[in-house]
Amino acid sequence: MSRTTTYLELSQEGGGAHKFYEVTVEGTNVSVRYGRIGTPGQLQTSSFPTGQKARDAAQRKIGEKVRKGYAPAVQGGRAARPVTRRQVSSAPSTARAAAPVLWRFRTGSAAFGIHIGEDRCWVGNQAGDVYTLGHDGEVLARYSLPEGVKCLVADDFWIYAGCDDGTVYDLSSKVPFAAYAVAPDVDIFWLDIHEGVLDVSDADGGLTVIDHEDEFQWSRRSTGGQAWMVRADGRAVYHGHQRGVTAYAPDGNGELWHTPTAGGVLFGWQEEHAVYAGTARNVVQRLAKADGAVEATYRCDAAVYSCATSADGRHVFAGDSASSVYCFDADGTRLWKLRTGGGSALSMQYREERLYMVTTDGSLLCMDASEAAVADARRGSVPVARDVKSAAALPTYTPPSSAAAVATVSEAPAGGVVVECIPSGGRLRVHVVSEGYEPSWNVQFPRGIREAGARYVVDALHPADSGFYRVRGEIRRLV
């Protein structure tokens, strides 16, 4: 069987694009490998009815890239560039009282990502480690990802980690899978996922939207760079950057509103009717989702690195660049300011009278945010924070290196759902084989492990409102 490979690169001076694109035709299959130069990149394979159709499709792909500035190159001729790391400073706190921190877990590297769920806490750091802990601080498991974790987000049951290699990993089961491959020239700053649709904000002030099939939908460039905020719901995508917050229609068809903020946006939070923007000018501002109107301002004493609210929106929390944490009433009245004891909070989340923060020294802190505990802290009475240690035999999970690395079973276990990879329109789609499901719906499935004709067993499928299924639980290949 004949095999031809075309290797292209696009490398711009001054820190611009530095990426490769490789197309291989083998019989009726076309494989595309792409990513940052010096990395293995992402691999996608499509099947075609005939060899001629495969060659034609490959030429179209190559032509598109050449028109964008790619040129033939020798693989290995250019070295990899270092990935952008968020550089943050943290000054000592001016707060008189210490926060009532119950426990602290040191991850060993600067940490940005946090998610607090019903039964566990998630924290991700710049070394590519994601740890899960119980609410009491017990370390339960560790995921080891190929690149540093920029952020962690939840979409209902599913947990995702956006990483420095431009990949977003699904951490919802024991084995993490690459769920989305963001364009290799996009330097992820933050992301959000709503009903399987991925929204990515980046270093250049860009916004990229990718659907549940890991296929590009649309992108926009907002007026300001350094876009550290993106939040999404069914009504809009809210993009925070150096010049404020811009709301876009979910389908990308137009800007809904733009609100300049008091300083560049460094963090974002959302509730049902409002988004909250933490800014470099020492404030958090609450903006109405309907029209972007500024409804309230919460004043801190230094640049705001993170913010969050209580479940009912009654209280607003903020972490500043001077290692302090604040609480405000909904109207903007400051209730208290305390020092974290562990650097500045880069992300935070409130749950059931506890405030969880990840800080510049790489720690996950659990603070007692109840009124009684804070009152005691302001009088100088705080608990001794317990330092949490990892168990020596901590389970560690890594992404499979290929489809061949996925666990196999000889038959579907009771309750398992069988799905199959099917060539369709030059792409590999995944449909349900088991009875009781809509056979025409696609299944959201990791692209890196798809193989034409292969069948897999998943623990469960959940229907999405827009007409596709999402996998829940383990994925095993039927052999």
MIKE-391571 format. One line per 5 residues: number of its first residue (from 0); their letters; for each residue x, y, z of C-alpha. Coordinates in steps of 0.25 Angstrom, whole numbers, plus 2048, in hexadecimal, padded with zeros to 3 digits. Example, Ala and Ser with C-alpha at 12.3 -4.5 7.8 and 13.67 -1.06 7.14 Angstrom:
0 = as = 831,7EE,81F; 837,7FC,81D
//
This chain:
0 = msrtt = 800,800,800; 806,80D,7FC; 809,818,806; 80C,827,804; 80F,831,80F
5 = tylel = 80F,840,80E; 815,848,819; 813,857,81B; 816,862,825; 812,870,829
10 = sqegg = 81C,877,831; 81B,886,834; 826,88F,83A; 823,897,847; 81C,88C,84E
15 = gahkf = 811,88A,843; 80C,87D,83E; 815,871,83F; 80E,865,83B; 80E,859,831
20 = yevtv = 804,852,828; 807,844,823; 7FE,83C,819; 800,82D,816; 7F8,826,80B
25 = egtnv = 7F8,817,80C; 7EE,80F,803; 7E0,815,807; 7E4,81B,814; 7E9,829,816
30 = svryg = 7F0,82C,823; 7F3,83B,828; 7FD,83E,833; 7FE,84C,838; 803,854,844
35 = rigtp = 80E,85D,84A; 81B,85A,843; 823,851,84C; 817,849,852; 811,83C,84D
40 = gqlqt = 804,844,84A; 7F6,83F,848; 7F2,834,83E; 7E5,833,836; 7E2,828,82C
45 = ssfpt = 7D7,828,821; 7D3,81D,818; 7CE,81F,809; 7C7,816,7FF; 7D2,816,7F5
50 = gqkar = 7E1,819,7F5; 7DF,824,7EB; 7D5,82B,7F5; 7DF,82A,800; 7EA,830,7F8
55 = daaqr = 7E0,83B,7F3; 7DC,83E,802; 7EB,83E,806; 7EE,848,7FB; 7E3,851,800
60 = kigek = 7E8,851,80E; 7F6,854,809; 7F2,85F,800; 7EA,866,80C; 7F6,866,814
65 = vrkgy = 800,86B,809; 7F6,877,807; 7F7,87A,816; 806,87B,815; 80B,86D,818
70 = apavq = 817,868,810; 81E,85B,80E; 828,858,818; 831,84D,81E; 82C,847,82B
75 = ggraa = 836,84A,836; 83C,856,82F; 836,860,839; 836,85F,848; 82A,860,851
80 = rpvtr = 827,86D,858; 824,86E,866; 815,86F,86A; 810,87C,870; 80F,87B,87F
85 = rqvss = 806,885,887; 810,88E,88F; 809,893,89C; 80E,89A,8A8; 809,899,8B6
90 = apsta = 80C,8A4,8C1; 80B,8A2,8D0; 7FD,8A4,8D5; 7F9,8B1,8DC; 7ED,8AA,8E3
95 = raaap = 7EF,8AA,8F3; 7E8,89C,8F4; 7EB,88F,8EE; 7E0,887,8E7; 7DB,87A,8EF
100 = vlwrf = 7E2,870,8E6; 7DE,862,8E9; 7E7,85A,8E0; 7F2,85D,8D6; 7F7,853,8CB
105 = rtgsa = 804,857,8C4; 804,853,8B5; 813,855,8B3; 811,85F,8A7; 809,86C,8A4
110 = afgih = 7FA,869,8A4; 7EF,870,89C; 7E4,865,89A; 7DA,862,8A5; 7CC,85C,8A5
115 = igedr = 7C4,858,8B1; 7B9,84D,8AF; 7AF,846,8B7; 7B9,83B,8BC; 7C7,840,8B9
120 = cwvgn = 7D0,84C,8B6; 7D9,84D,8AA; 7E6,855,8A8; 7EF,856,89C; 7FD,85C,89C
125 = qagdv = 808,860,892; 80F,853,892; 803,84C,88C; 7FE,845,899; 7EF,845,89C
130 = ytlgh = 7EC,840,8AA; 7DE,83C,8B0; 7DC,83E,8BF; 7D0,83B,8C8; 7CA,847,8CF
135 = dgevl = 7D1,843,8DB; 7DF,845,8D4; 7E1,836,8D1; 7E9,834,8C4; 7E2,82A,8BC
140 = arysl = 7E8,829,8AE; 7F2,830,8A4; 7F1,833,895; 7FE,835,88E; 7FC,83D,881
145 = pegvk = 807,840,877; 807,84F,879; 804,85A,884; 7F5,85C,888; 7F0,86A,885
150 = clvad = 7E2,868,88B; 7D8,85E,88F; 7C9,85F,88C; 7BC,856,88D; 7B1,854,884
155 = dfwiy = 7A7,84D,88C; 7AD,83F,890; 7B9,841,887; 7C6,847,88B; 7D0,84D,881
160 = agcdd = 7DF,852,882; 7E4,85C,878; 7F3,85A,876; 7FF,861,871; 800,858,865
165 = gtvyd = 7F3,85D,85F; 7EB,851,863; 7DF,850,86C; 7DE,843,874; 7D2,83C,879
170 = lsskv = 7D4,838,888; 7C6,832,88A; 7CB,823,88C; 7D7,81C,890; 7DF,81E,883
175 = pfaay = 7E0,82C,87E; 7DD,82E,86F; 7E1,839,866; 7D3,83F,863; 7D6,84B,85B
180 = avapd = 7E2,850,853; 7E3,85F,853; 7EA,865,847; 7F9,864,849; 7FB,873,848
185 = vdifw = 7F1,876,853; 7F8,878,861; 7EC,874,86A; 7EA,87E,876; 7DC,879,87A
190 = ldihe = 7D1,871,876; 7C2,86D,878; 7BA,862,873; 7AB,862,872; 7A3,856,86E
195 = gvldv = 7AF,850,867; 7B3,85D,85F; 7C1,862,863; 7C4,871,864; 7D3,875,864
200 = sdadg = 7D8,883,868; 7E7,885,864; 7F3,88E,866; 7F0,896,85A; 7E2,89A,85E
205 = gltvi = 7DC,890,855; 7D0,887,857; 7CF,879,851; 7C2,870,851; 7C3,861,84E
210 = dhede = 7B7,858,84E; 7B5,84A,855; 7BB,843,849; 7C8,84B,84B; 7C6,853,83E
215 = fqwsr = 7C8,862,83D; 7BB,86A,83D; 7BF,879,83E; 7C9,883,843; 7CA,892,847
220 = rstgg = 7D5,89B,84B; 7D0,8A5,856; 7D6,8B3,856; 7DF,8B0,862; 7EA,8A5,864
225 = qawmv = 7ED,89C,870; 7E0,896,870; 7DF,890,87E; 7D0,88E,87F; 7C6,886,877
230 = radgr = 7B9,881,87C; 7AD,87B,874; 79E,878,876; 793,875,86C; 792,884,869
235 = avyhg = 7A0,889,867; 7AF,887,868; 7B5,892,871; 7C3,895,86E; 7CC,89E,877
240 = hqrgv = 7D8,8A4,873; 7E1,8B1,875; 7D6,8BA,870; 7CA,8B4,877; 7C0,8AA,875
245 = tayap = 7B9,8A6,867; 7AD,89D,866; 7AB,895,859; 7A0,88D,854; 7A2,87E,856
250 = dgnge = 7A2,87C,847; 7AC,887,845; 7A2,88F,83D; 7A5,89D,843; 7AA,8A4,84F
255 = lwhtp = 79E,8A6,859; 7A5,8B1,862; 7B2,8B6,867; 7B5,8BC,874; 7C2,8C3,877
260 = taggv = 7C7,8BF,885; 7CF,8C7,890; 7DC,8C0,88B; 7E0,8B4,883; 7D8,8A7,887
265 = lfgwq = 7E1,89D,88E; 7D6,893,892; 7C7,890,890; 7BB,88A,897; 7AD,888,893
270 = eehav = 79F,886,89A; 792,884,893; 78F,893,890; 79D,899,892; 7AC,898,88F
275 = yagta = 7B7,89D,898; 7C4,8A3,893; 7D0,8A4,89C; 7D9,8AF,897; 7E7,8B5,898
280 = rnvvq = 7E1,8C1,89D; 7DE,8BB,8AB; 7CF,8B8,8A9; 7C5,8AD,8A5; 7BA,8B2,89D
285 = rlaka = 7AC,8AB,89B; 7A7,8AD,88D; 798,8A9,889; 798,89E,87F; 78D,8A4,878
290 = dgave = 793,8B1,874; 7A1,8B2,87B; 79D,8BD,884; 7A6,8BF,890; 79D,8BB,89C
295 = atyrc = 7A7,8BB,8A8; 7B6,8BE,8AB; 7BE,8B7,8B5; 7CA,8BE,8B9; 7D7,8B7,8BE
300 = daavy = 7E5,8BD,8C1; 7ED,8B7,8B6; 7EB,8B0,8A8; 7E0,8A5,8A9; 7E6,898,8A4
305 = scats = 7D9,890,8A7; 7CB,890,8AC; 7BF,888,8AF; 7B1,889,8B5; 7A9,881,8BF
310 = adgrh = 79E,878,8B9; 793,882,8BB; 79B,88E,8B6; 79A,894,8C4; 7A9,895,8C6
315 = vfagd = 7B4,898,8BC; 7C2,894,8BF; 7CF,899,8B9; 7DE,896,8BA; 7E8,8A1,8B7
320 = sassv = 7F7,8A2,8B3; 7FB,8A5,8C1; 7F7,897,8C7; 7EA,89C,8CD; 7DC,896,8CC
325 = ycfda = 7CF,89F,8CD; 7C0,89D,8CF; 7B6,8A7,8CB; 7A7,8A8,8CC; 7A0,8A7,8BE
330 = dgtrl = 79E,8B7,8BE; 7AD,8B9,8BF; 7AF,8BB,8CE; 7BC,8B5,8D3; 7BA,8AB,8DF
335 = wklrt = 7C8,8A6,8E1; 7D6,8A5,8DC; 7E0,89A,8E1; 7EE,895,8DD; 7EE,888,8D6
340 = gggsa = 7FB,883,8DC; 7FF,87C,8CF; 801,887,8C4; 7F7,88D,8BB; 7EA,885,8B7
345 = lsmqy = 7EB,883,8A8; 7DD,87C,8A7; 7D3,879,8B2; 7C5,873,8B4; 7BB,873,8C0
350 = reerl = 7B3,867,8C4; 7AB,865,8D1; 7B2,870,8DA; 7C0,86C,8D5; 7C8,874,8CC
355 = ymvtt = 7D3,86C,8C3; 7DE,873,8BD; 7EB,870,8B5; 7F6,879,8B7; 803,87E,8B1
360 = dgsll = 80B,875,8BA; 804,869,8B4; 7FB,866,8BF; 7EC,862,8C0; 7E7,868,8CD
365 = cmdas = 7D9,865,8D3; 7D4,871,8DC; 7C9,871,8E6; 7C1,87C,8E0; 7B5,87B,8EA
370 = eaava = 7B1,888,8F2; 7B6,882,8FF; 7C3,87E,8FA; 7C6,88B,8F3; 7C2,892,900
375 = darrg = 7CC,88A,908; 7D7,88D,8FE; 7D5,89C,8FF; 7D6,89A,90E; 7E3,893,90B
380 = svpva = 7DE,885,90E; 7E1,87C,902; 7E3,86C,901; 7F0,866,8FE; 7F0,863,8EF
385 = rdvks = 7F2,854,8ED; 7FD,851,8E2; 7F7,846,8D9; 801,83C,8D4; 800,832,8C8
390 = aaalp = 7FF,824,8CA; 80B,81C,8C6; 803,812,8BD; 7FA,81D,8B7; 7F3,818,8AA
395 = tytpp = 7F9,820,89E; 7F1,820,891; 7F7,825,883; 7F1,827,876; 7F2,81B,86C
400 = ssaaa = 7FD,81D,862; 7F4,817,857; 7E8,80F,853; 7F0,802,856; 7F2,807,864
405 = vatvs = 7E4,807,868; 7DF,7FB,871; 7D8,7F0,86A; 7CD,7E6,86D; 7C8,7DA,865
410 = eapag = 7B9,7DD,868; 7B0,7E8,86D; 7AE,7E7,87C; 7A0,7E8,881; 79B,7F7,880
415 = gvvve = 7A6,7FB,876; 7A2,802,86A; 7A9,7FE,85C; 7AD,809,852; 7B4,808,845
420 = cipsg = 7BD,811,83D; 7B7,813,82F; 7BD,81B,823; 7B4,826,81F; 7B7,831,815
425 = grlrv = 7C5,830,816; 7C5,830,825; 7C4,825,830; 7B7,826,838; 7B3,81E,844
430 = hvvse = 7A5,818,845; 79D,80F,84F; 79C,801,84B; 794,7FC,858; 785,7FD,858
435 = gyeps = 77D,808,85E; 785,814,859; 783,81D,84D; 78C,816,842; 78E,823,83A
440 = wnvqf = 794,82B,845; 7A3,82D,846; 7AA,829,853; 7B4,833,859; 7C0,82A,859
445 = prgir = 7CF,82D,85A; 7D5,82F,84C; 7E2,829,84F; 7DD,81B,851; 7D3,81A,846
450 = eagar = 7D6,80F,83B; 7CD,80C,830; 7C4,800,833; 7C9,7FF,841; 7BF,7FC,84C
455 = yvvda = 7BF,801,85A; 7B8,7FF,867; 7B4,80B,870; 7AE,80B,87E; 7A3,815,87A
460 = lhpad = 79E,81F,870; 797,82C,873; 78F,833,869; 792,842,866; 787,84C,863
465 = sgfyr = 78D,84F,855; 78C,841,851; 798,838,854; 79D,82F,85F; 7A8,831,869
470 = vrgei = 7B0,826,86F; 7B0,824,87E; 7BA,81A,885; 7C4,811,87F; 7C7,80E,871
475 = rrlv = 7CC,800,86D; 7CE,7FA,85F; 7C7,7EE,85A; 7D0,7E3,855
//
